[in-house]
Amino acid sequence: MPDSGLAEINEVAAATGNDPALDTLLLRLHTETACRRGGALALRPRDLDPQQCLVLLQEKGGTVRWQPVSPTLMRHLQDHAEHRGAAESGGQLLRYVNGEPITRRRYDYLWSRLGSHLPWVASQQISTHWLRHTTLTWVERHFGYAVARAFAGHTDSSSGDGGTTTTYIRAGLEEVAAAVAALTGEPHPLAARRSGGDE
């Protein structure tokens, strides 16, 4: 998806619907982390590490990983948890205004609404998975295959993921943080630590 398309999606999400703050937070979370819907829905307040700007993602196949996020996204996630009751309850982080946890249906509503305002979203069947694909493609083009693979949360046990060579091609958390910093235009504490020692 081109940058202009992503900008259009964010603009419409911010200007329409019954909870623009939630929808723009969802879009930013998925764009920055390339997480799957299940990973976002599983987030809890205790999965946030504000000091290192990391979120703990628990996704399909039992994969668990710390994923760097921008300081801005971290602040929004913390504010969301605080104002919608998740911080107090300790349960699911992403919630409606009334404090009820969101479900997959929120995504269906969001993309249906976006498609009604942006016909190309409906005709191309744009979804949350497209955000993941767009981000991972950008990371691969700018930071290489190893970083994109780590960014996606692909493990060595992932079948059909490049063969034996992937055993030797790995990227660390600091490299993923550097990609997040470039993607968002914001410094990341782990990326700063890496650049201070390696360059």
C-alpha positions in Angstrom: 0.0 0.0 0.0 1.5 3.4 -0.9 2.1 6.0 1.8 -0.7 8.1 0.4 -3.2 5.3 0.8 -2.1 4.7 4.4 -2.5 8.5 5.1 -6.0 8.4 3.6 -7.0 5.5 5.8 -5.7 7.2 8.9 -7.5 10.5 8.0 -10.9 8.8 7.5 -10.5 6.7 10.7 -9.7 9.9 12.7 -12.7 11.8 11.2 -15.5 9.2 11.2 -17.0 6.5 13.4 -18.1 6.3 17.0 -14.5 6.0 18.5 -11.9 7.6 16.3 -9.3 7.5 19.2 -9.6 3.7 19.4 -9.5 3.2 15.6 -6.4 5.4 15.0 -4.7 3.7 17.9 -5.4 0.3 16.3 -4.1 1.5 12.9 -0.9 2.9 14.5 -0.3 -0.2 16.6 -0.6 -2.5 13.5 1.4 -0.2 11.3 4.3 0.2 13.8 4.5 -3.4 14.9 3.2 -5.4 12.0 1.3 -7.5 14.6 -1.6 -9.7 13.8 -5.1 -9.0 15.1 -4.7 -11.7 17.7 -1.5 -10.1 19.0 -3.2 -6.8 19.5 -6.3 -8.3 21.2 -4.0 -10.2 23.6 -2.2 -7.1 24.8 -2.5 -6.3 28.5 -1.2 -3.3 30.5 1.6 -5.5 32.0 2.8 -6.2 28.4 4.0 -2.6 28.1 7.6 -1.7 28.9 7.6 2.1 28.7 11.3 2.4 29.7 12.5 0.5 26.7 9.5 1.3 24.5 8.6 -2.4 24.0 5.3 -4.3 23.8 5.0 -8.0 24.5 3.1 -9.6 21.6 1.6 -13.1 21.9 0.5 -14.3 18.5 -0.4 -17.5 16.6 1.4 -20.7 17.2 2.3 -19.6 20.7 4.9 -17.2 19.6 5.8 -14.5 22.1 8.1 -11.6 21.3 9.1 -8.1 22.6 8.5 -5.6 19.8 9.8 -2.1 19.8 7.4 0.8 19.4 7.8 4.5 19.2 7.6 6.6 22.4 4.5 8.3 21.0 2.7 4.9 20.5 3.8 3.8 24.0 2.3 7.0 25.5 -1.0 6.4 23.6 -1.2 2.8 24.8 -0.6 3.8 28.4 -3.1 6.6 28.2 -5.7 4.3 26.6 -5.1 1.7 29.4 -5.5 4.3 32.1 -8.6 6.1 30.7 -10.5 3.0 29.7 -10.0 0.9 32.8 -7.5 -1.6 31.6 -4.7 -0.4 33.9 -6.9 -0.9 36.9 -8.4 -4.3 35.9 -5.1 -5.7 34.4 -7.1 -7.4 31.6 -7.2 -6.8 27.9 -5.6 -3.4 27.1 -7.7 -2.4 24.0 -11.2 -1.3 25.1 -14.2 0.6 24.0 -15.1 3.9 25.7 -17.4 2.1 28.2 -14.4 -0.1 29.3 -15.5 -3.3 27.6 -12.7 -5.1 25.8 -12.8 -5.0 22.0 -13.2 -8.1 19.9 -12.4 -9.0 16.3 -15.7 -7.3 15.4 -14.1 -3.9 15.9 -11.8 -4.6 13.0 -14.7 -5.7 10.8 -16.6 -2.4 11.7 -13.4 -0.3 11.1 -12.7 -1.8 7.6 -16.3 -1.7 6.6 -16.5 2.0 7.5 -13.2 2.8 5.8 -14.5 1.0 2.7 -17.7 3.0 2.6 -15.6 6.3 2.6 -12.8 5.0 0.4 -14.1 2.8 -2.4 -10.6 1.5 -3.2 -10.3 0.0 0.3 -13.5 -2.0 -0.4 -12.6 -3.0 -3.9 -9.1 -4.1 -3.0 -10.3 -5.7 0.2 -7.8 -3.8 2.3 -7.6 -5.2 5.8 -5.3 -5.3 8.9 -3.2 -7.9 7.2 -2.4 -5.3 4.5 -0.9 -3.1 7.2 1.3 -5.9 8.3 2.4 -6.6 4.7 3.0 -3.0 4.0 5.2 -2.5 7.0 7.2 -5.7 6.6 7.8 -4.8 2.9 9.1 -1.4 3.9 11.4 -2.9 6.6 12.7 -5.5 4.2 13.5 -2.9 1.5 15.3 -0.5 3.9 16.8 -2.9 6.5 17.0 -6.3 4.8 15.5 -9.7 5.1 16.9 -10.6 8.6 15.4 -7.5 10.2 12.1 -7.9 8.4 11.9 -11.5 9.5 12.6 -10.5 13.2 10.1 -7.6 12.9 7.4 -10.1 11.7 8.1 -12.4 14.6 9.0 -15.4 12.4 10.8 -18.1 14.3 13.4 -20.7 13.2 10.6 -23.3 13.4 8.4 -21.4 10.9 7.9 -23.8 8.0 8.7 -22.7 4.5 10.5 -19.6 5.7 13.6 -19.5 3.6 15.2 -22.9 4.4 18.5 -23.6 6.3 20.0 -20.2 5.5 17.6 -18.5 7.9 19.3 -20.3 10.8 22.4 -18.1 10.2 20.6 -14.9 9.3 19.3 -13.2 12.5 18.5 -9.7 13.6 18.5 -8.5 17.2 16.0 -6.3 19.1 18.2 -3.3 18.6 18.1 -3.7 14.8 14.3 -4.0 14.9 14.2 -0.8 17.1 16.4 1.0 14.5 13.8 0.1 11.9 11.0 1.4 14.1 12.9 4.6 14.6 13.3 5.1 10.9 9.7 4.1 10.1 8.2 6.5 12.7 10.9 9.3 12.6 11.2 9.1 16.4 14.3 8.1 18.3 14.1 4.7 20.1 16.1 4.0 23.3 17.3 0.6 22.0 18.2 1.9 18.6 20.2 4.7 20.2 22.1 2.2 22.3 23.0 0.2 19.2 24.1 3.2 17.1 26.2 4.4 20.0 28.2 1.2 20.0 28.3 0.0 16.4 28.9 3.1 14.3 
